[in-house]
């Protein structure tokens, strides 16, 4: 009877272990597409040998369920996710910037600055050809308005793009704070649960949230002895320290959005994720292009104003500036406007000529081919700006493709370990079901034998 009882015990334990394996398999199947989930595997170890009244009984094998996870592979996915999100955001911003200067259906670059400057110089030449012509002077006045409008509208487009990037950053900051608060909470739960089934489930959730966080901002991760992790930005700002989260805040400095962690400005050097990509575009190529267009606007308007002030109008009045610009403004191109009241304010004659002179109008027209200290005309300067955008955009496109490829590879390596294969799980499910059925059959037989023994050998049906 002792042997039968021991067999009952062993079979019952075996059923429990099979049930554990079946549950792990079911979890794998149901979580095949769950972000952060690590495949559960079952490891079988020999059961203990029990000796009772001289009878030796081998206990059922013990099933141990573990999550297949590698901190190295997970970190690689987080890093490449961050890089890919950053590169994609930067590429998108550069695509938008390129569109500002893209060649339109008329064959002119999209901003209209080059065509407007060329039109102005051509109009000045027309005034030089016939300084008494009212229509030529009005055409020159209209051309000046077109130049001012082109500079202003291009500057406004830059401002819209910068605002859009800052909107992306602002929105991402809110999501970052939600995720870091949740990760900190999960850290606390993980530290309390210890090595249990819930422990692995909580780590799955945290892994998924860290991956989501890396899409927004670059993170550096350190493991703590209690199973929690601490997360920092690329330049050391603390986001999560064990079960404590530190919210990012945003504020404007000099008209530009800045980010703060624990009261310290962490904007400079912040990399990774959509936030890092947006900052790279805003403070990199966009800031450079805006600065160069501002410089071009200032140089153009100063040159025109200086030449016009050197001559006198058809009425003999001293020439006055054609344009007004606030050179001290953050972005002078946004402030340019027309100071002249009409085409009559164009000083076509030089100071040594009579009212019908044309030397000054010719000097205005000659500004179109005049070279600066670097040997560039105004058109050359604009062309260099456009060329730099194209080069940077090409680099960004290549970087985005490389980053996306790296993410694909890192994910593939991670999934080779942690991912769920339905074919494998189907085979395991069949194996564990057959084992469960066999143990259930053994229990039924043992039950019948025990019933017969209790009834002194009489065959008794057991219900």
QUIRA-V183629 format. One record per residue. N is the residue number from 1. RES is the residue in one letter. PHI is phi in radians with two decimals (* if undefined). OMEGA is omega in whole degrees, 0 to 359 (* if undefined). Layout:
# QUIRA-V183629
<<N | RES | PHI | OMEGA> <N | RES | PHI | OMEGA>>
This chain:
# QUIRA-V183629
<<1 | X | * | 179> <2 | X | -1.08 | 180> <3 | X | -1.12 | 179> <4 | X | -1.13 | 179> <5 | X | -1.08 | 178> <6 | X | -1.11 | 178> <7 | X | -1.13 | 175> <8 | X | -0.98 | 182> <9 | X | -1.08 | 181> <10 | X | -1.13 | 181> <11 | X | -1.14 | 179> <12 | X | -1.11 | 177> <13 | X | -1.07 | 180> <14 | X | -1.09 | 177> <15 | X | -1.06 | 180> <16 | X | -1.11 | 180> <17 | X | -1.18 | 177> <18 | X | -1.10 | 179> <19 | X | -1.12 | 178> <20 | X | -1.08 | 179> <21 | X | -1.17 | 179> <22 | X | -1.12 | 179> <23 | X | -1.10 | 179> <24 | X | -1.08 | 179> <25 | X | -1.13 | 179> <26 | X | -1.10 | 177> <27 | X | -1.07 | 179> <28 | X | -1.05 | 183> <29 | X | -1.13 | 183> <30 | X | -1.26 | 182> <31 | X | -1.95 | 183> <32 | X | -0.94 | 184> <33 | X | -1.87 | 181> <34 | X | -1.42 | 180> <35 | X | -1.08 | 177> <36 | X | 1.56 | 183> <37 | X | -1.24 | 176> <38 | X | -1.90 | 183> <39 | X | -0.96 | 176> <40 | X | -1.61 | 176> <41 | X | -2.07 | 181> <42 | X | -1.95 | 176> <43 | X | -1.90 | 183> <44 | X | -1.83 | 176> <45 | X | -2.21 | 183> <46 | X | -1.10 | 178> <47 | X | -1.32 | 179> <48 | X | -1.27 | 175> <49 | X | -1.69 | 183> <50 | X | -1.97 | 177> <51 | X | -1.93 | 182> <52 | X | -2.32 | 181> <53 | X | 0.94 | 178> <54 | X | 1.47 | 180> <55 | X | -1.69 | 182> <56 | X | -1.67 | 180> <57 | X | -2.17 | 177> <58 | X | -1.56 | 182> <59 | X | -1.28 | 182> <60 | X | -1.13 | 176> <61 | X | -1.03 | 182> <62 | X | -1.82 | 179> <63 | X | -1.68 | 176> <64 | X | -2.07 | 181> <65 | X | -1.70 | 179> <66 | X | -2.41 | 178> <67 | X | -1.49 | 180> <68 | X | -1.53 | 185> <69 | X | -2.42 | 176> <70 | X | -2.18 | 179> <71 | X | -1.11 | 179> <72 | X | -1.19 | 180> <73 | X | -1.18 | 178> <74 | X | -1.10 | 179> <75 | X | -1.14 | 178> <76 | X | -1.13 | 178> <77 | X | -1.16 | 179> <78 | X | -1.07 | 181> <79 | X | -1.12 | 181> <80 | X | -1.28 | 174> <81 | X | -1.09 | 179> <82 | X | -1.07 | 181> <83 | X | -1.14 | 181> <84 | X | -1.15 | 179> <85 | X | -1.14 | 179> <86 | X | -1.12 | 182> <87 | X | -1.11 | 180> <88 | X | -1.15 | 179> <89 | X | -1.15 | 179> <90 | X | -1.11 | 179> <91 | X | -1.05 | 180> <92 | X | -1.06 | 179> <93 | X | -1.12 | 180> <94 | X | -1.25 | 174> <95 | X | -1.07 | 178> <96 | X | -1.12 | 181> <97 | X | -1.16 | 177> <98 | X | -1.07 | 183> <99 | X | -1.13 | 179> <100 | X | -1.11 | 184> <101 | X | -1.91 | 181> <102 | X | -1.09 | 179> <103 | X | -1.17 | 182> <104 | X | -1.60 | 184> <105 | X | -1.14 | 179> <106 | X | -1.54 | 180> <107 | X | 1.54 | 179> <108 | X | -1.76 | 176> <109 | X | -1.21 | 194> <110 | X | -1.04 | 183> <111 | X | -1.19 | 181> <112 | X | 1.42 | 183> <113 | X | -1.16 | 183> <114 | X | -1.11 | 180> <115 | X | -1.11 | 181> <116 | X | -1.17 | 178> <117 | X | -1.14 | 179> <118 | X | -1.08 | 179> <119 | X | -1.12 | 179> <120 | X | -1.15 | 181> <121 | X | -1.16 | 177> <122 | X | -1.15 | 179> <123 | X | -1.16 | 177> <124 | X | -1.12 | 177> <125 | X | -1.15 | 178> <126 | X | -1.17 | 176> <127 | X | -1.13 | 179> <128 | X | -1.11 | 180> <129 | X | -1.24 | 181> <130 | X | -2.63 | 184> <131 | X | -1.11 | 180> <132 | X | -1.51 | 183> <133 | X | -1.32 | 178> <134 | X | -1.15 | 182> <135 | X | -1.15 | 178> <136 | X | -1.13 | 180> <137 | X | -1.21 | 178> <138 | X | -1.18 | 176> <139 | X | -1.14 | 178> <140 | X | -1.16 | 178> <141 | X | -1.12 | 178> <142 | X | -1.11 | 179> <143 | X | -1.13 | 177> <144 | X | -1.12 | 177> <145 | X | -1.08 | 180> <146 | X | -1.13 | 178> <147 | X | -1.09 | 181> <148 | X | -1.03 | 180> <149 | X | -1.12 | 180> <150 | X | -1.11 | 179> <151 | X | -1.13 | 182> <152 | X | -1.13 | 184> <153 | X | -1.18 | 177> <154 | X | -1.16 | 177> <155 | X | -1.10 | 179> <156 | X | -1.14 | 178> <157 | X | -1.12 | 176> <158 | X | -1.04 | 180> <159 | X | -1.09 | 179> <160 | X | -1.12 | 180> <161 | X | -1.15 | 178> <162 | X | -1.10 | 179> <163 | X | -1.12 | 178> <164 | X | -1.11 | 178> <165 | X | -1.12 | 179> <166 | X | -1.21 | 175> <167 | X | -1.14 | 176> <168 | X | -1.05 | 180> <169 | X | -1.11 | 183> <170 | X | -1.06 | 179> <171 | X | -1.13 | 181> <172 | X | -1.14 | 180> <173 | X | -1.05 | 178> <174 | X | -1.07 | 179> <175 | X | -1.18 | 177> <176 | X | -1.02 | 182> <177 | X | -1.14 | 177> <178 | X | -1.14 | 182> <179 | X | -1.19 | 181> <180 | X | -1.14 | 177> <181 | X | -1.12 | 180> <182 | X | -1.20 | 179> <183 | X | -1.11 | 178> <184 | X | -1.07 | 178> <185 | X | -1.13 | 178> <186 | X | -1.11 | 176> <187 | X | -0.98 | 180> <188 | X | -1.08 | 180> <189 | X | -1.17 | 180> <190 | X | -1.10 | 179> <191 | X | -1.11 | 182> <192 | X | -1.47 | 187> <193 | X | -1.35 | 183> <194 | X | 1.19 | 185> <195 | X | -1.53 | 179> <196 | X | -2.25 | 178> <197 | X | -1.08 | 178> <198 | X | -1.08 | 180> <199 | X | -1.00 | 180> <200 | X | -1.15 | 179> <201 | X | -1.12 | 179> <202 | X | -1.15 | 178> <203 | X | -1.16 | 175> <204 | X | -0.97 | 182> <205 | X | -1.11 | 180> <206 | X | -1.16 | 178> <207 | X | -1.03 | 179> <208 | X | -1.08 | 183> <209 | X | -1.26 | 176> <210 | X | -1.18 | 176> <211 | X | -1.10 | 178> <212 | X | -1.12 | 178> <213 | X | -1.09 | 183> <214 | X | -1.20 | 174> <215 | X | -1.23 | 183> <216 | X | -1.72 | 185> <217 | X | -2.72 | 178> <218 | X | -1.18 | 181> <219 | X | -2.26 | 170> <220 | X | -1.92 | 189> <221 | X | -2.11 | 174> <222 | X | -2.24 | 180> <223 | X | -1.55 | 177> <224 | X | -1.85 | 186> <225 | X | -1.11 | 182> <226 | X | -1.56 | 180> <227 | X | 1.63 | 177> <228 | X | -1.39 | 176> <229 | X | -2.26 | 173> <230 | X | -2.05 | 184> <231 | X | -2.14 | 180> <232 | X | -2.31 | 175> <233 | X | -1.26 | 182> <234 | X | -1.06 | 180> <235 | X | -1.89 | 170> <236 | X | 1.65 | 178> <237 | X | -1.20 | 183> <238 | X | -1.37 | 176> <239 | X | -1.74 | 179> <240 | X | -2.40 | 173> <241 | X | -2.18 | 184> <242 | X | 1.00 | 183> <243 | X | -1.73 | 180> <244 | X | -2.03 | 177> <245 | X | -1.89 | 177> <246 | X | -2.05 | 184> <247 | X | -1.26 | 171> <248 | X | -1.34 | 174> <249 | X | -2.22 | 181> <250 | X | -2.19 | 178> <251 | X | -2.65 | 182> <252 | X | -1.68 | 176> <253 | X | -2.26 | 181> <254 | X | 1.09 | 179> <255 | X | 1.45 | 181> <256 | X | -2.07 | 180> <257 | X | -1.17 | 178> <258 | X | -2.17 | 181> <259 | X | -1.95 | 183> <260 | X | -2.29 | 173> <261 | X | -2.22 | 182> <262 | X | 0.92 | 176> <263 | X | 1.50 | 181> <264 | X | -1.77 | 179> <265 | X | -1.26 | 182> <266 | X | -1.97 | 185> <267 | X | -1.09 | 181> <268 | X | -1.14 | 178> <269 | X | 1.45 | 179> <270 | X | -1.33 | 185> <271 | X | -2.24 | 173> <272 | X | 1.54 | 179> <273 | X | 1.19 | 180> <274 | X | -1.12 | 178> <275 | X | -1.15 | 179> <276 | X | -1.08 | 179> <277 | X | -1.15 | 179> <278 | X | -1.17 | 178> <279 | X | -1.14 | 180> <280 | X | -1.08 | 179> <281 | X | -1.23 | 182> <282 | X | -1.14 | 186> <283 | X | -1.58 | 180> <284 | X | -1.78 | 187> <285 | X | -1.14 | 181> <286 | X | -1.13 | 179> <287 | X | -1.09 | 180> <288 | X | -1.15 | 181> <289 | X | -1.15 | 178> <290 | X | -1.05 | 180> <291 | X | -1.10 | 182> <292 | X | -1.26 | 176> <293 | X | -1.22 | 175> <294 | X | -1.04 | 180> <295 | X | -1.14 | 178> <296 | X | -1.11 | 179> <297 | X | -1.06 | 181> <298 | X | -1.10 | 181> <299 | X | -1.12 | 181> <300 | X | -1.12 | 183> <301 | X | -1.16 | 178> <302 | X | -1.10 | 182> <303 | X | -1.12 | 180> <304 | X | -1.12 | 181> <305 | X | -1.08 | 181> <306 | X | -1.13 | 180> <307 | X | -1.13 | 182> <308 | X | -1.12 | 180> <309 | X | -1.25 | 180> <310 | X | -1.41 | 184> <311 | X | -1.99 | 174> <312 | X | -2.43 | 186> <313 | X | -1.39 | 181> <314 | X | -1.13 | 179> <315 | X | -1.58 | 179> <316 | X | 1.58 | 180> <317 | X | -1.34 | 177> <318 | X | -1.06 | 179> <319 | X | -1.14 | 179> <320 | X | -2.12 | 178> <321 | X | -0.98 | 176> <322 | X | -1.41 | 185> <323 | X | -1.97 | 169> <324 | X | -2.06 | 179> <325 | X | -2.56 | 177> <326 | X | -1.65 | 183> <327 | X | -1.14 | 181> <328 | X | -1.54 | 180> <329 | X | -1.20 | 178> <330 | X | -1.03 | 178> <331 | X | -2.33 | 184> <332 | X | -0.99 | 182> <333 | X | -1.05 | 181> <334 | X | -1.30 | 187> <335 | X | -1.81 | 187> <336 | X | -1.17 | 178> <337 | X | -2.62 | 182> <338 | X | -1.63 | 175> <339 | X | -1.64 | 180> <340 | X | -1.08 | 181> <341 | X | -1.53 | 182> <342 | X | -2.85 | 179> <343 | X | -1.13 | 180> <344 | X | -1.16 | 182> <345 | X | -1.41 | 176> <346 | X | -1.34 | 182> <347 | X | -1.51 | 185> <348 | X | -1.42 | 183> <349 | X | -1.71 | 175> <350 | X | -1.34 | 183> <351 | X | -1.14 | 182> <352 | X | -1.73 | 182> <353 | X | -1.90 | 174> <354 | X | -1.39 | 185> <355 | X | -1.10 | 180> <356 | X | -1.60 | 182> <357 | X | -1.16 | 183> <358 | X | -2.23 | 186> <359 | X | -1.04 | 183> <360 | X | -1.27 | 176> <361 | X | -1.11 | 176> <362 | X | -1.13 | 179> <363 | X | -1.17 | 176> <364 | X | -1.10 | 180> <365 | X | -1.12 | 182> <366 | X | -1.21 | 178> <367 | X | -1.06 | 180> <368 | X | -1.14 | 180> <369 | X | -1.96 | 179> <370 | X | -1.26 | 182> <371 | X | -1.84 | 179> <372 | X | -1.48 | 183> <373 | X | -1.08 | 179> <374 | X | -1.57 | 179> <375 | X | 1.44 | 183> <376 | X | -2.01 | 170> <377 | X | -1.41 | 177> <378 | X | -1.04 | 179> <379 | X | -1.14 | 178> <380 | X | -1.09 | 180> <381 | X | -1.08 | 178> <382 | X | -1.13 | 179> <383 | X | -1.06 | 179> <384 | X | -1.14 | 177> <385 | X | -1.09 | 181> <386 | X | -1.10 | 179> <387 | X | -1.10 | 180> <388 | X | -1.14 | 178> <389 | X | -1.12 | 181> <390 | X | -1.07 | 179> <391 | X | -1.10 | 181> <392 | X | -1.16 | 179> <393 | X | -1.13 | 178> <394 | X | -1.11 | 178> <395 | X | -1.09 | 181> <396 | X | -1.15 | 178> <397 | X | -1.10 | 178> <398 | X | -1.12 | 180> <399 | X | -1.12 | 179> <400 | X | -1.14 | 179> <401 | X | -1.16 | 179> <402 | X | -1.13 | 180> <403 | X | -1.12 | 179> <404 | X | -1.14 | 178> <405 | X | -1.14 | 179> <406 | X | -1.10 | 178> <407 | X | -1.14 | 179> <408 | X | -1.05 | 180> <409 | X | -1.16 | 180> <410 | X | -1.09 | 179> <411 | X | -1.13 | 179> <412 | X | -1.10 | 179> <413 | X | -1.15 | 178> <414 | X | -1.11 | 183> <415 | X | -1.23 | 176> <416 | X | -1.08 | 177> <417 | X | -1.65 | 190> <418 | X | -1.71 | 185> <419 | X | -1.29 | 182> <420 | X | -1.77 | 173> <421 | X | -1.83 | 181> <422 | X | -1.13 | 178> <423 | X | -1.11 | 179> <424 | X | -1.10 | 181> <425 | X | -1.17 | 178> <426 | X | -1.14 | 178> <427 | X | -1.13 | 178> <428 | X | -1.10 | 181> <429 | X | -1.07 | 178> <430 | X | -1.11 | 180> <431 | X | -1.07 | 184> <432 | X | -1.25 | 177> <433 | X | -1.16 | 179> <434 | X | -1.11 | 179> <435 | X | -1.13 | 179> <436 | X | -1.11 | 180> <437 | X | -1.11 | 180> <438 | X | -1.15 | 179> <439 | X | -1.15 | 178> <440 | X | -1.12 | 178> <441 | X | -1.14 | 179> <442 | X | -1.08 | 178> <443 | X | -1.07 | 179> <444 | X | -1.13 | 180> <445 | X | -1.17 | 179> <446 | X | -1.07 | 179> <447 | X | -1.10 | 180> <448 | X | -1.19 | 179> <449 | X | -1.10 | 181> <450 | X | -1.12 | 178> <451 | X | -1.11 | 179> <452 | X | -1.11 | 180> <453 | X | -1.15 | 180> <454 | X | -1.10 | 182> <455 | X | -1.67 | 173> <456 | X | 0.98 | 174> <457 | X | 1.56 | 180> <458 | X | -1.29 | 180> <459 | X | -1.24 | 183> <460 | X | -2.12 | 179> <461 | X | -1.18 | 179> <462 | X | -1.86 | 181> <463 | X | -1.67 | *>>
